[in-house]
Amino acid sequence: MTNTFSTDSLLFSKWTKESQHELTDRFYLVVACQRDAQGQLMQVVMQDINTLQEQEMDWHELEDPNHWHMGWN
């Protein structure tokens, strides 16, 4: 089963990255959505809320419930 969400509502959504190698989960905010010329979502920019570091990633990675879930909890 994958995480289900609308790509139109990703901007400024909150995410938790499940961590198997660290002691705590990491919390992220989607701060940008990059689209192609046809308006299809290609990548998102995730910002770690603790370090403020940003990383670009394929938005499909957020569909993996083994690594990501919506919200901060």
C-alpha positions in Angstrom: 0.0 0.0 0.0 1.3 3.4 -0.9 0.8 6.8 0.7 -2.1 8.5 -1.1 -2.2 12.3 -1.7 -2.9 14.9 -4.3 0.1 16.3 -6.0 -1.7 19.7 -6.1 -1.7 19.9 -2.3 2.0 19.0 -1.7 3.4 22.5 -1.3 3.9 23.3 2.3 2.8 19.8 3.4 4.5 18.2 6.4 6.2 14.9 6.3 8.0 12.5 8.6 10.9 10.4 7.3 11.0 7.0 9.1 14.6 6.4 10.1 16.0 3.0 10.7 19.6 4.2 11.1 19.0 7.2 13.4 17.6 7.4 16.8 14.8 9.8 15.9 12.6 10.4 12.9 13.2 13.5 10.8 10.6 16.1 10.0 10.4 17.9 6.7 8.3 20.6 4.9 7.8 20.7 1.2 9.0 24.2 0.3 8.9 23.9 -3.5 7.3 21.8 -6.3 9.1 21.6 -9.6 6.9 21.0 -12.7 7.6 20.4 -16.3 6.3 22.5 -19.2 3.0 20.5 -19.2 2.5 21.2 -15.5 3.3 17.7 -14.4 5.0 17.4 -11.0 8.6 16.2 -11.4 10.4 16.9 -8.1 9.8 18.4 -4.6 12.2 20.3 -2.4 12.1 19.1 1.1 13.4 21.2 4.0 14.5 19.6 7.3 12.8 21.6 9.9 15.6 21.2 12.4 18.7 22.0 10.2 16.9 24.0 7.5 18.9 22.0 4.9 17.0 21.4 1.6 17.1 18.5 -0.7 15.5 17.8 -4.0 13.8 14.5 -4.6 11.5 12.7 -6.9 8.0 13.2 -5.5 7.2 9.5 -6.0 9.5 8.7 -3.1 6.8 10.2 -0.8 4.5 7.3 -1.8 6.6 4.8 0.1 5.0 4.2 3.5 8.1 2.4 4.7 10.1 5.6 4.6 7.6 8.5 4.6 4.3 9.4 6.2 2.3 12.6 6.1 2.3 14.9 9.1 4.7 15.4 12.1 4.1 12.8 14.8 
